[in-house]
Amino acid sequence: MQIVPGIHRIGDEGLVNSYLVEESGEITIVDAGLAGLYRELPKELASLSRTLDDVRALVLTHGHGDHIGYAERLRTQRHIPVSVHEDDAALARGEVPNPAKGTGKTKLGPFGGFLWYSLLRGGLRTKHLAAVSTFGDGATLKVPGAPRVILTPGHTPGSAVLHFASKDALLVGDAFATYAVTTGERGPRVAPFTANASQAIESLARIEDIDVSILLPGHGDPFTGSPAEAEKLVRERR
């Protein structure tokens, strides 16, 4: 589905998001969601009048399994380069344990629904990346849309926000969520499965002064307030 001109989302439910960013007829995918979302990729590309042949890069906001979903399949079958912040490369390759600190507060209905959703979309079939390129904080990536990287550690050590200035958008990964898959609560908040919640909140100061019209999380619907407003709401809900 189209979010804004040039940015589409795979995963209409908004539980686990994978984004397509189009620039001059070429595509950057941001986050690969769950493995089963791969089957939705050709249809969503077609809605942009594009195909898999137009995909030039897959950029991960961090190395969690519900973001690397179909990345290894895209890398091996389509030879699409995959990249992640250098501090999450080992996580994306499955070489270190997941740093998440449990689920926190949960409600059976929403959390059970998320687990069922994930199961139906290949959550148990996720493959870690055999190889992944890396980038550092402040880099401007040479991929369609040329996003600038802003390191926002806390959710994971290498959690990063991508600023697509040409699209007036921040793709925030799990720097914060607008839907808590563990409780069903909505609005900007610390994402479930965050390794260091205090650090995650403090990291939001790195994006608070960026002037954009839309913030796109890995879980939940778009937030159309400012980054500073999102940070304020996250702090209040913490």
C-alpha positions as CSV (number, residue, x, y, z in Angstrom):
1,M,0.0,0.0,0.0
2,Q,1.2,3.5,-0.7
3,I,2.1,5.5,2.4
4,V,3.3,8.7,0.6
5,P,4.3,9.1,-3.1
6,G,7.4,7.0,-3.6
7,I,7.1,5.0,-0.4
8,H,5.0,1.8,-0.2
9,R,4.5,-0.6,2.7
10,I,4.3,-4.4,2.6
11,G,2.1,-5.6,5.5
12,D,-1.2,-3.8,5.4
13,E,-2.0,-4.8,8.9
14,G,1.0,-2.7,10.2
15,L,2.1,-5.4,12.6
16,V,5.4,-6.0,10.9
17,N,6.4,-3.5,8.2
18,S,8.7,-3.7,5.2
19,Y,9.0,-0.6,3.1
20,L,9.7,0.1,-0.6
21,V,11.3,3.4,-1.5
22,E,11.3,4.4,-5.2
23,E,13.6,6.9,-6.7
24,S,14.1,7.4,-10.4
25,G,12.6,4.0,-11.3
26,E,14.8,2.1,-8.8
27,I,13.9,0.6,-5.4
28,T,15.5,0.4,-2.0
29,I,13.8,-2.0,0.4
30,V,14.0,-1.0,4.1
31,D,13.6,-4.0,6.4
32,A,12.6,-7.4,5.2
33,G,9.9,-8.1,7.8
34,L,9.0,-11.7,8.1
35,A,10.1,-14.4,5.6
36,G,6.6,-15.0,4.2
37,L,6.2,-11.3,3.2
38,Y,8.4,-12.2,0.2
39,R,5.4,-13.5,-1.6
40,E,3.8,-10.0,-1.3
41,L,6.8,-8.3,-2.8
42,P,6.1,-8.7,-6.5
43,K,2.5,-7.4,-6.2
44,E,3.6,-4.4,-4.2
45,L,6.4,-3.7,-6.7
46,A,3.8,-4.0,-9.5
47,S,1.7,-1.2,-7.9
48,L,4.8,1.0,-8.4
49,S,5.1,-0.3,-12.0
50,R,8.3,-2.0,-11.0
51,T,9.6,-5.6,-10.7
52,L,12.2,-7.4,-8.7
53,D,14.7,-6.4,-11.4
54,D,14.4,-2.8,-10.2
55,V,15.4,-3.5,-6.6
56,R,18.9,-2.2,-6.0
57,A,19.4,-2.6,-2.3
58,L,17.9,-3.9,1.0
59,V,18.8,-1.8,4.0
60,L,18.1,-3.1,7.5
61,T,17.4,-0.7,10.4
62,H,18.6,-3.4,12.8
63,G,19.3,-7.1,13.0
64,H,16.2,-8.6,14.7
65,G,14.6,-11.6,13.1
66,D,11.3,-9.8,12.3
67,H,13.3,-7.3,10.2
68,I,15.7,-9.6,8.4
69,G,12.8,-11.9,7.3
70,Y,13.3,-12.5,3.6
71,A,16.7,-10.7,3.3
72,E,18.8,-13.8,2.8
73,R,16.4,-15.1,0.1
74,L,16.6,-11.8,-1.7
75,R,20.4,-11.8,-1.4
76,T,21.0,-15.3,-2.6
77,Q,18.2,-15.6,-5.3
78,R,18.2,-12.1,-6.6
79,H,21.8,-11.0,-5.7
80,I,20.5,-7.9,-4.0
81,P,23.1,-6.4,-1.5
82,V,21.9,-6.3,2.1
83,S,23.4,-3.8,4.6
84,V,23.0,-3.0,8.3
85,H,24.8,-0.8,10.8
86,E,28.2,-2.3,11.8
87,D,27.1,-2.8,15.4
88,D,24.3,-5.1,14.4
89,A,26.1,-7.1,11.7
90,A,26.9,-10.1,14.0
91,L,23.3,-10.1,15.2
92,A,22.0,-10.2,11.6
93,R,24.4,-13.1,10.9
94,G,23.2,-15.0,13.9
95,E,26.6,-14.9,15.6
96,V,25.5,-13.3,18.9
97,P,22.4,-13.8,21.1
98,N,19.4,-11.5,20.7
99,P,20.0,-8.7,23.2
100,A,16.2,-8.2,23.8
101,K,15.3,-8.0,27.5
102,G,12.1,-10.2,27.5
103,T,8.6,-9.1,26.4
104,G,7.7,-6.7,29.2
105,K,4.0,-6.2,29.9
106,T,1.9,-8.5,27.7
107,K,-1.8,-9.0,27.0
108,L,-2.8,-12.5,25.8
109,G,-5.0,-11.4,22.9
110,P,-2.7,-9.0,21.1
111,F,0.4,-11.0,21.8
112,G,-1.2,-14.2,20.7
113,G,-2.4,-12.5,17.6
114,F,1.1,-11.3,16.8
115,L,2.5,-14.8,17.3
116,W,-0.1,-16.3,15.0
117,Y,0.4,-13.6,12.4
118,S,4.2,-14.3,12.5
119,L,3.7,-18.1,12.3
120,L,1.5,-17.8,9.2
121,R,4.1,-15.5,7.6
122,G,7.1,-17.6,8.1
123,G,8.4,-16.4,11.4
124,L,9.9,-19.8,12.1
125,R,11.6,-19.9,8.7
126,T,13.8,-16.8,9.1
127,K,17.3,-17.4,7.9
128,H,20.2,-15.3,9.3
129,L,22.4,-13.6,6.7
130,A,25.4,-15.5,5.5
131,A,26.9,-12.2,4.4
132,V,26.0,-8.6,5.0
133,S,27.6,-5.2,4.2
134,T,27.8,-2.6,6.9
135,F,27.6,1.2,7.3
136,G,28.4,3.6,10.0
137,D,26.6,6.5,11.8
138,G,26.2,9.6,9.6
139,A,26.8,7.7,6.3
140,T,24.8,8.7,3.2
141,L,24.1,5.4,1.5
142,K,24.6,5.0,-2.2
143,V,21.2,3.4,-2.8
144,P,18.0,4.7,-4.4
145,G,16.7,7.6,-2.1
146,A,20.2,8.2,-0.6
147,P,19.2,7.9,3.0
148,R,21.4,9.3,5.8
149,V,22.1,7.0,8.7
150,I,21.4,8.1,12.3
151,L,22.5,5.7,14.9
152,T,19.9,5.3,17.7
153,P,21.1,2.5,19.9
154,G,18.9,1.0,22.6
155,H,16.6,-1.3,20.9
156,T,19.7,-3.1,19.6
157,P,23.3,-1.8,19.7
158,G,23.2,-1.0,16.0
159,S,19.6,0.2,15.7
160,A,19.5,3.0,13.1
161,V,17.1,5.5,11.7
162,L,17.2,6.3,7.9
163,H,16.5,9.9,6.8
164,F,15.1,10.0,3.2
165,A,15.2,13.7,2.8
166,S,13.9,13.5,-0.8
167,K,10.8,11.8,0.6
168,D,10.4,14.0,3.6
169,A,10.5,10.9,5.7
170,L,12.3,9.1,8.6
171,L,12.2,5.3,8.6
172,V,12.7,4.7,12.2
173,G,12.8,0.9,12.5
174,D,12.3,0.1,16.1
175,A,13.8,3.2,17.5
176,F,10.2,3.5,18.7
177,A,7.0,1.8,17.7
178,T,3.5,3.1,17.2
179,Y,2.0,-0.3,17.9
180,A,3.0,-2.6,20.8
181,V,2.7,-6.2,19.5
182,T,2.7,-7.4,23.0
183,T,-0.2,-5.3,24.4
184,G,-2.0,-3.9,21.4
185,E,-1.4,-0.3,22.6
186,R,-1.0,2.4,20.0
187,G,1.0,5.6,19.7
188,P,4.7,6.3,19.9
189,R,6.3,4.2,22.7
190,V,9.4,2.1,23.4
191,A,9.2,-0.9,21.1
192,P,8.8,-4.3,22.7
193,F,11.9,-6.5,22.9
194,T,14.2,-3.5,23.5
195,A,17.5,-4.3,25.0
196,N,18.0,-1.0,26.8
197,A,14.9,1.1,27.1
198,S,16.6,4.1,28.8
199,Q,19.2,4.3,26.1
200,A,16.6,3.9,23.4
201,I,14.7,7.0,24.7
202,E,17.9,9.0,25.1
203,S,18.8,8.1,21.5
204,L,15.7,9.8,20.2
205,A,17.3,13.2,20.9
206,R,19.4,12.5,17.8
207,I,16.4,12.8,15.6
208,E,14.3,15.4,17.4
209,D,15.4,18.4,15.4
210,I,15.0,16.8,11.9
211,D,12.4,18.5,9.9
212,V,10.2,15.8,8.2
213,S,6.5,15.2,7.7
214,I,6.2,11.5,8.4
215,L,7.9,8.9,10.6
216,L,7.5,5.3,9.6
217,P,8.1,2.6,12.2
218,G,8.8,-1.1,11.9
219,H,5.6,-1.9,13.9
220,G,2.5,0.3,13.6
221,D,1.1,3.0,11.5
222,P,2.8,6.2,10.3
223,F,3.3,9.0,12.7
224,T,2.7,12.4,11.2
225,G,3.8,14.6,14.1
226,S,7.3,15.9,14.4
227,P,10.2,13.8,15.7
228,A,10.2,16.0,18.8
229,E,6.5,15.2,19.4
230,A,7.2,11.5,19.0
231,E,10.1,11.7,21.5
232,K,7.8,13.5,24.0
233,L,5.1,10.9,23.7
234,V,7.6,8.0,24.1
235,R,9.0,9.7,27.3
236,E,5.6,10.2,28.7
237,R,4.5,6.6,28.1
238,R,7.7,5.3,29.5
